[in-house]
């Protein structure tokens, strides 16, 4: 593989914020040719980043969005598999920051997010990859039942299918088309042997994501000489950043320094306001469900949702957990009506 392989990403959802601008430009600044694909024109793509038509990779009459959260992540999951099948580019999520240039002696480029899960935020697979072929074939059927799911989930989905009411991928558990699927196929084919250690692409864990924007932490202490990228966990990180002055990282924090290094001005691409005020109170089951759904979306932090709707954060967490745990029962009851 070339010392500086070509990089590609996809953006669905209007203009970029400073976070995406920073991540994309970091690859260009480290010498990579990087293309940001989209279905609609984007006016604020940073210097050094090329634009591409997403239809060239995967045509879409409509964007596949998760039924509960509304997230287009499902579409992006399918799109990246088509990218890898048609090109030799490496996929990165638009919230992956380049720390050092990518340059690997294998076309298999992915890494462990944690001990038992490969994250597809960074994904490079050669066109002849058996895992890639398996993933593309599997998701040809939008009602497919993942063998990586828990036995209880599989049993429920099989029951729905046998009743003539198969569950579409957009209505399945959040993340169905993502890391768990990729990990399962890599393990099945043996290509999991190419997985790189966590510190290569995911040195800052999801739980420590806020360390990236707060000045009292030094996330670089977790980097090693092998670290090539940093996943920023944008949906949740943005929600926390919205609570900070100027809706940007605190002065002196890791991301504040990265913004300066890559010459990105947060005020030129601010985070949009995500304050969500709902009608009702904590005694209203519908109000609880709506807050639980907003918590699942992650566009606003639980702390902010609680403040804006005059409830306790612990209650929102409890309602969110109940919505997730009871989802199968709710939808099974709904399908029998």
N, C-alpha and C positions, 0 to 999 in steps of 0.2 A: 504494500500500500504506500502511496505517496506520503512524504514526510508531513505535508499539510493537506490532509484529505478535505474534500468539499463537504460543507455542512449545510443542512436544510432544516427549516422549521415551518410551522403553519400558524397563522393567526386568524381567528374567527371572532369578530366582536368589535368592529370600529377602530378608532385610533389607538395607538400604543400609549402606554404610560411610561414614566421614567424607568420603571423596572424592566420592561421588555426592551426599551431602547438600550439600557445599560448592558443587558445580557447579549443582545445581538451584536452590538458594536464591539464587545469584548472579544468576540471571535475574529472580527475583521481586524482589530488592533493587534491580534496575535498572529496575523498573517494568513488566516483562512479565507477562502472564498466562501461566502455564506449567502444563501438565498432564503428570503422570507416569502413563502407562498401565501396567497389569500384568494378568496372568491370575489372580493370587492376591493377596489383601490384603497390604499392606505397612504395618507399624505405626509405622515411624519416618521417615515423610515429613516434611521440615522445614517450618516455618511459611511460608505464602505460596504453597505448591505444591499444586495441586489433584490429586486422584487420578481416574483414568479406567479403565473396563473395556476391556481390549485387544481383547476379542471384538467390540466395537462397530466396530472397524476391520478386523480380520482374524480370523475364527474359526479356532481350532486345536484339533483333537482331540489332536494331539501337537506338541511343539516340534521344529522342524527343527534338528538339531545336526550339526556337522561330524563325520564318521566317525572321524577320527584324534584331533582335539583335544577333541571333546565340546562345543565352543563353540556357543552359540545365536545367534552372529552372523549366520548364514544366515537364520534366522527373522526377526531384526531387520531385515535388508536387505529382505526381502520385505514385512514389515509396514510399513516406512516408505514404500514405494512406494504401498501401499494408503492410507495416511494422506494422502499428497499428492494422490491421485486423489479422495478423498472430502471433504477439508477444504482450507482455505486457510492452515493452520498451517505453520510452519517446523519441520522436524525438527532436533533436535540429539541427539548421543549423550549419555549420562548422565555422560560424563567431559569435557564441554566447559564451560569456565568463561567466564561473560560478563564481559568487561572494560569495555565501554561498551554502551549500549542499541543494539539493531539498529534501523535505520531506513533503508531503501533505496528508491530511486525505481523499482525494478523488482521483480516477483515472483520473478525468477530469482535465487536466493540460494545460492551455492556458491563454492568457491575452490580454487586450486591448492595441493596439499600439497607438490609439487615440480614441476619444469619440465614433466613430461609426464603428470602424474596429478592428477586432481581427487579429493579425498577426500569421501566421502559422510557424514562425521561432522556436517557442517552442510549441510542440503539443503532448498532451497525451490524448488518448481516449480509453476507454475500448472496447473490441471486441463487446460488446452488444450495443454500442452507436448507437442510431438511426441516428445521424448526420453522423457518420462514414459510416454506411450502405448506407445512401443516397448519400454521396459523391462518394463512390466506384461504386455504381450502375450508377450514372449519367455519370461518366467519362468512363464507358464501351463504350459509343458512342463518338468517337473522333470528331464528327460533332455536338454534342449537343449545344443547344442555352441556355445560362444561363439566368434564370429569374431575376437575380440580375443586369443585364446590363441595360443601359439606354434605354427607349422606342425607340429612334431613331436607336440605335444599333440593338435592337431586330428586328425591322422592316426591316432593311437592310439585316440581316442574314436570316430572313424568306423569303425575296424576292430572295436571292441567292439560298436557298434550294429549293424553289418552281420552280425555273428555272432549276433545275437539277444540280446546281453547289454549293453544300453545302461547307461551309468554315471550314477547319480543325482547330482543337484547336491550332496548331502551327502557324496558320495564323491570329488568332484572336488578339484582343487587348492585349498588354503586361499585364501579371498578371492574365489572365483569369482563370487559374487553382489554383490561390493562395488565399490570404486573403479574397477577396470579396466572393469567393465561400464558403470558410469555415464559414465565418460570416453568410451568408445567411442560410446555413443548420443548424447551431447552433441556429439561431433565429427561424427558422421554427419548430424545434423540442423542443424548450424551454431549451435546454442544455446550452444556452448562459448564464444562471444564474450562471454557474460555472466560468465565466470569471473573472480573477484576475485583480486588478487595474494596471494601466500603470507602476507604480513604481516597480512592482514585476519583470518583464522581460524586460521592455523597458523604463528605467528611463532616458535614453539619446535619444532624438528624432532624427529623420532623419535629420532635419534641423540643429541640434547641433552636428552632428557626428564628425566634425573636432575638437571639443573641446577635444576629446579623445586623440589626438596626438599633441596638442599644449600646451606648458607649462604654458601659461598665464591663462588657464581656470582650474576650479576645478569641473569636472562633478560629483564627489562624493557628492557634495552639494545637488544633486537631489536624492540621494539614501535615503532609509529609512530602518528601521529594517526589513521590509518585502522584500527588494530587494534580489532576488536570482540569477539574471543573467543580463547581459548587451549585447544587440544586437549591433554589431559593424558596421553594414551596409557596408560590406566589399567592394563591387564593387566601390562605390563612395569614401569610405575612402582610399582605396588603390590608387586611382587616385590622391588624394590629397597628400598622403604620398610619392608618386613618386617625388613630387616637393621639398621634404625636403632633407637636407644633409644625405647621406647614405641610402636614401629611407627607413627611419625608423622614429618612433616617436621622437619628440624633447626631449632632456634630461630633466627630471623632470616632463614630462607629465604623465597623468594617465597610458597610455599604456606602456610608458617607465618603469614605476614602476612595472607594471604587468609582463613585460618581465623579469625583474630582480627577482621578487618574484617566478615565475614559471620556472626560469632557462632556458629561451629560448634565443638563440643567433641569432639576426636578420641576421648577416652576413653569417650564415650557411644555411639560407633558404630565400634568398633575394627576393624582388619583381622583377618580370621581367620588362624590359624596355618596355613601351607602347607608345613610340613616333610614331605618325602616320602622315606621310607626303603624301599628295595627289597631283596629277597632276591637274593643272587648276587654275582658279582664281575666285573671287567672282562674276564675270559677267556670269559665266558658270553655268546653272541650274543643270547639272549633278554633278559638283563640290559641289554645295550647298547641293544637296540631299545626297551625300556621307558623307559630314561633319555632316549633320543632323543625319544620321544613326549611325555614330561613337559616336555622343553625346548621342544618345539613348542607345547605348551599355554600356557606362559608364566606359570603360576600361582606358580611359584617361580623365582628367578633361577638361572642356570647356576652361579654361585658357590655358592649355597646347596645346590643339588642335588649339586654336587661334594663339598662339606663333609659333607653328610648321608650320602653313599654312598661316601666314601673313594676318590674318583677325581679325576683332574685336570680342570679346566674345559676345557682344550684338547681332551681326549678326548671330552667330551660334545658339544662343537661339531662335532668330526669325525664322530661317530656321527649327529648330527642332520642334517648335510649329506648323509651317505650315504643315510639313510632317505628324504630328500626326492628325491635324484637317482635312486634305484633304485626308487621307488614304482611307477612305470609298469610296470617289468619284473616286479616282485614280483606285482602284481595281474593282469598279463597271464598269468603262469605259473599263478597260482591259478585263473584262469577256464578254463584248458584241462584241468583235472583232472576 
